[in-house]
Amino acid sequence: MPKLKTKRAAAKRFRPTANGFKRAQSHRRHILTKKSSKRKRQLRAPAMVSKPDLARMDSLLPHAK
């Protein structure tokens, strides 16, 4: 059986933690003038990958855990 390859695009976007995968939040790239300072500040905080997507993460990042 060949070696499992990591999807490099996913490796750049997600970091494994003890409880799942950490990810950045969306909606912070452009059109920031209409968004409030509070909303932009809260979007800085990292988020976790949702439970239904964890099975997909295991196939994208087979060596993460």
Residue frames as qw, qx, qy, qz and C-alpha x, y, z in Angstrom:
[[0.000, 0.889, 0.457, 0.000, 0.00, 0.00, 0.00],
 [0.419, 0.513, -0.044, 0.747, 1.45, 3.40, -0.93],
 [0.255, -0.217, -0.453, 0.827, 2.13, 6.12, 1.57],
 [0.032, 0.830, 0.555, -0.036, -0.71, 8.48, 2.42],
 [0.337, 0.280, 0.069, 0.896, -0.21, 12.00, 1.15],
 [0.076, -0.595, -0.463, 0.653, -1.31, 15.07, 3.04],
 [0.283, 0.788, 0.416, 0.355, -3.42, 17.60, 1.16],
 [0.464, -0.005, -0.160, 0.871, -1.12, 20.60, 1.33],
 [0.162, -0.505, -0.217, -0.819, -3.92, 23.15, 0.95],
 [0.681, -0.610, -0.342, -0.216, -5.60, 21.73, 4.05],
 [0.741, -0.229, -0.304, 0.553, -2.31, 21.59, 5.96],
 [0.258, 0.235, -0.043, 0.936, -1.91, 25.34, 5.48],
 [0.356, -0.482, -0.222, -0.769, -5.41, 26.09, 6.74],
 [0.800, -0.498, -0.164, -0.294, -5.92, 23.76, 9.70],
 [0.134, 0.522, -0.734, 0.412, -3.86, 22.97, 12.80],
 [0.693, -0.290, -0.656, -0.071, -4.48, 19.84, 14.86],
 [0.264, -0.540, 0.459, -0.654, -5.19, 20.27, 18.57],
 [0.099, -0.078, 0.940, -0.316, -6.03, 17.83, 21.34],
 [0.420, 0.382, 0.641, -0.516, -9.77, 18.31, 20.72],
 [0.616, 0.665, 0.421, -0.027, -9.96, 18.55, 16.93],
 [0.552, 0.260, 0.257, 0.749, -8.68, 21.06, 14.38],
 [0.090, -0.705, -0.192, 0.677, -8.26, 24.80, 14.74],
 [0.437, 0.492, 0.499, 0.564, -9.15, 27.04, 11.80],
 [0.073, -0.137, -0.037, 0.987, -9.33, 30.72, 10.94],
 [0.334, 0.611, 0.599, -0.394, -12.69, 32.41, 10.59],
 [0.385, 0.414, 0.551, 0.613, -14.01, 33.60, 7.26],
 [0.036, 0.895, 0.394, 0.205, -15.35, 37.02, 6.14],
 [0.407, -0.811, 0.038, 0.419, -12.21, 38.99, 7.04],
 [0.649, 0.062, 0.403, 0.642, -10.53, 39.37, 3.66],
 [0.118, 0.173, 0.310, 0.927, -12.28, 42.29, 1.99],
 [0.320, -0.601, -0.409, -0.607, -15.26, 44.65, 2.19],
 [0.485, -0.262, -0.631, 0.546, -14.29, 45.50, 5.75],
 [0.001, -0.187, 0.094, -0.978, -15.60, 49.05, 5.79],
 [0.569, -0.359, -0.288, -0.682, -19.22, 48.04, 6.30],
 [0.749, -0.288, -0.584, 0.120, -18.39, 45.61, 9.10],
 [0.410, -0.877, 0.056, -0.242, -18.31, 46.91, 12.65],
 [0.132, 0.659, -0.671, 0.312, -15.10, 46.99, 14.67],
 [0.638, -0.290, 0.594, -0.395, -16.61, 44.52, 17.12],
 [0.933, 0.279, 0.135, -0.180, -17.40, 42.06, 14.34],
 [0.613, 0.654, -0.412, 0.164, -13.92, 42.33, 12.82],
 [0.161, -0.601, 0.676, -0.394, -12.30, 41.93, 16.23],
 [0.780, -0.133, 0.508, -0.341, -14.32, 38.81, 17.00],
 [0.887, 0.448, -0.066, -0.093, -13.43, 37.31, 13.62],
 [0.202, 0.728, -0.635, 0.164, -9.75, 37.40, 14.61],
 [0.569, -0.374, 0.667, -0.302, -10.26, 34.61, 17.13],
 [0.206, 0.201, -0.909, -0.302, -9.66, 31.07, 15.88],
 [0.793, -0.049, 0.106, -0.597, -12.53, 28.62, 15.60],
 [0.439, -0.209, 0.874, 0.007, -12.76, 24.86, 15.69],
 [0.324, 0.066, -0.752, -0.571, -13.76, 22.61, 12.81],
 [0.707, -0.156, 0.144, -0.675, -17.31, 21.38, 13.35],
 [0.607, -0.198, 0.750, -0.172, -18.02, 17.81, 14.41],
 [0.834, 0.427, 0.314, -0.154, -19.56, 16.64, 11.09],
 [0.524, 0.799, -0.294, -0.004, -16.41, 17.75, 9.21],
 [0.438, -0.661, 0.610, -0.011, -13.93, 15.86, 11.39],
 [0.850, 0.105, 0.507, 0.098, -14.18, 12.69, 9.29],
 [0.604, 0.776, 0.053, 0.174, -13.23, 14.70, 6.21],
 [0.093, -0.900, 0.416, -0.090, -10.29, 16.21, 8.08],
 [0.732, -0.362, 0.573, 0.069, -8.92, 12.73, 8.81],
 [0.804, 0.388, 0.375, 0.249, -8.76, 11.99, 5.09],
 [0.338, 0.912, -0.067, 0.224, -7.21, 15.38, 4.24],
 [0.020, -0.752, 0.568, -0.333, -4.63, 15.27, 7.02],
 [0.912, -0.116, -0.383, -0.088, -3.90, 11.59, 7.67],
 [0.665, 0.101, -0.483, 0.561, -0.76, 12.24, 9.74],
 [0.159, -0.672, 0.092, -0.718, -2.22, 14.95, 11.97],
 [0.660, -0.544, 0.280, -0.436, -2.95, 12.71, 14.95]]
